[in-house]
Amino acid sequence: MSATRRPLKSLGQNFLVDGNIINRIIQTADIKTGQAVLEIGPGRGALTTHLAERSGRLLLIEFDHALAAWHRVQYQQKPHVTVIDADVLKVDLEALLPETPQKWNVVANLPYNISTEVLFRLYHVHERLARMTLMLQKEVGDRLVAPPDCSAYGVTTVLLGLWFDISRAFVVHPDSFHPSPKIDSVILNFIPRTEARAEVGDEEVFRAVVKSSFSMRRKTLYNCLKSAEFAKEIDCSELLEACSIEGRRRGETLSLEEFSVLSRWVTEKLRVIHRKANTAEEYCHDT
């Protein structure tokens, strides 16, 4: 197999070929001596050679079976490089990224068609990461750094912003790839926080509050929240009044701090409801 094989459209392959951009990404990644590094979708290895030189351990996850096999041959004499032939959306990242003295540094040119799903999988292991340097479709990148009350602001902005400080490094133009995509890309830095940006109560509740708030962007916040699973047990009018948030607003106008207020209230209310239900059940059982 040759690494120059024709890119596969089915896998959304656009290989980075611009040496200047490659060097800028490596500099931005700021890999510490001996650090454990994860590269998702190494492709033809434009970044991989540099990562192998700098890292103490390098884990490659490649979905293209032929490219995974090629990387195994390329790095068979490099025991610190491990190639995983798998779909990153199906692997157990928590098992693959054990806790190390120096946390993992993630570098990736993410396939645009799965980038948001990959981001959420990385979100769930944020406590094991030192930083992430990710190339994304510019539109997705714009969402991640968007302020409240604009069209780009959404679920990914709020959820990722809870545990990461996110900043834009630089834009990458289509002619830096082969084949050239029809859109610009962007390099973003993600620095995991040691503490969440806001106290949200139960994080599952927080995710439910955020997702329901953006579920129908043209609808009011009140109508969106009514579609949430927790609304079967909680009066949304009472929720909004207790949190001093106007129900006629739209989800995109709320700050992360306002979402956290809603989440804490729902968390506590559900705890009270379930505690009463459990007490009643125990009473009926005893009698």
MONOR-V97249 format. One record per residue. N is the residue number from 1. PHI is phi in radians with two decimals (NA if undefined). PSI is psi in whole degrees, -180 to 180 (none if undefined). Layout:
BEGIN
n=<N;N>
phi=<PHI;PHI>
psi=<PSI;PSI>
END
This chain:
BEGIN
n=<1;2;3;4;5;6;7;8;9;10;11;12;13;14;15;16;17;18;19;20;21;22;23;24;25;26;27;28;29;30;31;32;33;34;35;36;37;38;39;40;41;42;43;44;45;46;47;48;49;50;51;52;53;54;55;56;57;58;59;60;61;62;63;64;65;66;67;68;69;70;71;72;73;74;75;76;77;78;79;80;81;82;83;84;85;86;87;88;89;90;91;92;93;94;95;96;97;98;99;100;101;102;103;104;105;106;107;108;109;110;111;112;113;114;115;116;117;118;119;120;121;122;123;124;125;126;127;128;129;130;131;132;133;134;135;136;137;138;139;140;141;142;143;144;145;146;147;148;149;150;151;152;153;154;155;156;157;158;159;160;161;162;163;164;165;166;167;168;169;170;171;172;173;174;175;176;177;178;179;180;181;182;183;184;185;186;187;188;189;190;191;192;193;194;195;196;197;198;199;200;201;202;203;204;205;206;207;208;209;210;211;212;213;214;215;216;217;218;219;220;221;222;223;224;225;226;227;228;229;230;231;232;233;234;235;236;237;238;239;240;241;242;243;244;245;246;247;248;249;250;251;252;253;254;255;256;257;258;259;260;261;262;263;264;265;266;267;268;269;270;271;272;273;274;275;276;277;278;279;280;281;282;283;284;285;286;287>
phi=<NA;-1.91;-1.20;-1.61;-0.98;-1.01;-1.04;-1.67;-1.10;-1.09;-1.80;1.09;-1.41;-2.30;-1.51;-1.27;-2.22;-1.49;-1.05;-1.13;-1.18;-1.01;-1.11;-1.14;-1.12;-1.09;-1.13;-1.14;-1.13;0.89;-1.31;-1.43;-1.00;1.37;-1.26;-1.42;-2.19;-1.97;-2.00;-1.74;1.19;-1.15;1.03;-1.53;1.53;-1.01;-1.61;-1.05;-1.01;-1.18;-1.15;-1.12;-1.24;-1.69;-1.54;-1.52;-2.60;-2.25;-1.95;-1.91;-2.01;-2.25;-1.45;-1.34;-1.03;-1.16;-1.20;-1.06;-1.11;-1.10;-1.14;-1.07;-1.18;-1.04;-1.99;-1.14;-1.68;-2.04;-1.09;-1.45;-1.83;-2.07;-1.89;-1.88;-1.54;-2.88;-1.49;-1.06;-1.36;-2.03;-1.35;-1.57;-1.11;-1.12;-1.32;-1.34;-1.97;-1.13;-1.17;-2.24;-0.93;-1.85;-1.19;-1.25;-1.87;-1.81;-2.26;-2.82;-1.78;-1.30;-1.01;-1.08;-1.30;-2.25;-1.05;-1.14;-1.10;-1.13;-1.00;-1.24;-1.20;-1.22;-0.98;-1.31;-2.08;-1.00;-1.23;-1.78;-1.92;-1.60;-2.99;-2.33;-2.12;-2.15;-1.68;-2.34;-1.00;-0.99;-1.07;-1.17;-1.05;-1.08;-1.13;-1.18;-1.90;-1.30;-1.45;-1.03;1.16;-2.50;-1.13;-1.35;-1.22;-2.84;-1.01;-1.12;-1.00;-1.27;-1.16;-1.19;-1.18;-1.14;-2.08;-2.28;-1.58;-2.02;-2.48;-1.55;-1.58;-2.91;-1.61;-2.05;-1.51;-0.97;-1.27;-1.52;-2.14;-2.34;-1.21;-1.32;-1.24;-1.60;-2.34;-1.35;-2.03;-2.54;-1.70;-2.03;-1.74;-2.11;-1.92;-1.11;-1.61;-1.30;-2.32;-1.05;-1.14;-2.62;-1.42;-2.02;1.36;-1.42;-1.19;-1.15;-1.11;-1.00;-1.09;-1.15;-1.11;-1.15;-1.09;-1.18;-1.15;-1.84;-1.16;-2.43;-1.05;-1.52;-1.60;-1.23;-1.01;-1.02;-1.16;-1.19;-1.13;-1.09;-1.48;-1.29;-1.08;-1.18;-1.19;-1.22;-2.00;-2.17;-1.37;-1.18;-1.13;-1.11;-1.01;-1.17;-1.14;-1.11;-1.65;0.97;-2.09;-1.19;-1.19;-1.44;-1.20;-1.90;-0.95;-1.20;-1.61;-1.48;-1.42;-1.03;-1.11;-1.20;-1.09;-1.17;-1.10;-1.04;-1.11;-1.10;-1.15;-1.12;-0.98;-1.18;-1.10;-1.13;-1.06;-1.11;-1.07;-1.24;-1.13;-1.14;-1.12;-1.17;-1.11;-1.12;-1.15;-1.14;-1.12;-1.11;-1.16;-1.22;-1.53>
psi=<141;140;-9;9;150;132;146;120;-35;-25;6;37;120;107;132;128;-4;112;-37;-42;-40;-47;-39;-39;-45;-41;-41;-35;-26;56;127;154;126;6;148;131;138;126;125;123;62;-18;-125;5;23;-40;-27;-42;-44;-40;-40;-34;-32;-26;157;-26;135;123;122;130;113;125;-26;111;-40;-42;-37;-44;-39;-42;-36;-40;-44;-36;23;-22;8;89;-18;-3;125;131;125;115;92;166;121;-22;-9;-15;158;95;-33;-37;-35;-24;75;156;134;160;-41;125;165;142;121;129;131;143;92;136;131;-31;-12;10;-43;-41;-41;-41;-42;-31;-38;-34;-37;-12;25;-30;-11;5;143;-38;165;137;106;138;128;162;136;-37;-41;-43;-40;-36;-41;-27;12;145;164;159;40;162;-27;-22;131;-159;-48;-37;-49;-49;-46;-33;-17;-38;-2;142;119;132;152;131;-58;162;144;124;158;-32;2;0;161;124;162;126;170;4;162;155;171;144;125;144;133;115;112;143;147;-25;149;150;-24;153;120;0;-128;125;-29;-40;-44;-47;-39;-41;-46;-49;-41;-33;-27;8;-29;89;-26;-8;161;161;-42;-48;-34;-45;-30;-20;-8;154;-38;-17;-13;-23;-15;136;116;-29;-43;-41;-52;-39;-43;-31;3;43;126;123;-17;-8;168;155;-36;-9;-9;139;167;-38;-38;-38;-37;-36;-46;-45;-43;-41;-45;-43;-50;-40;-43;-38;-44;-46;-46;-33;-43;-40;-41;-39;-43;-39;-41;-38;-45;-37;-40;-31;none>
END
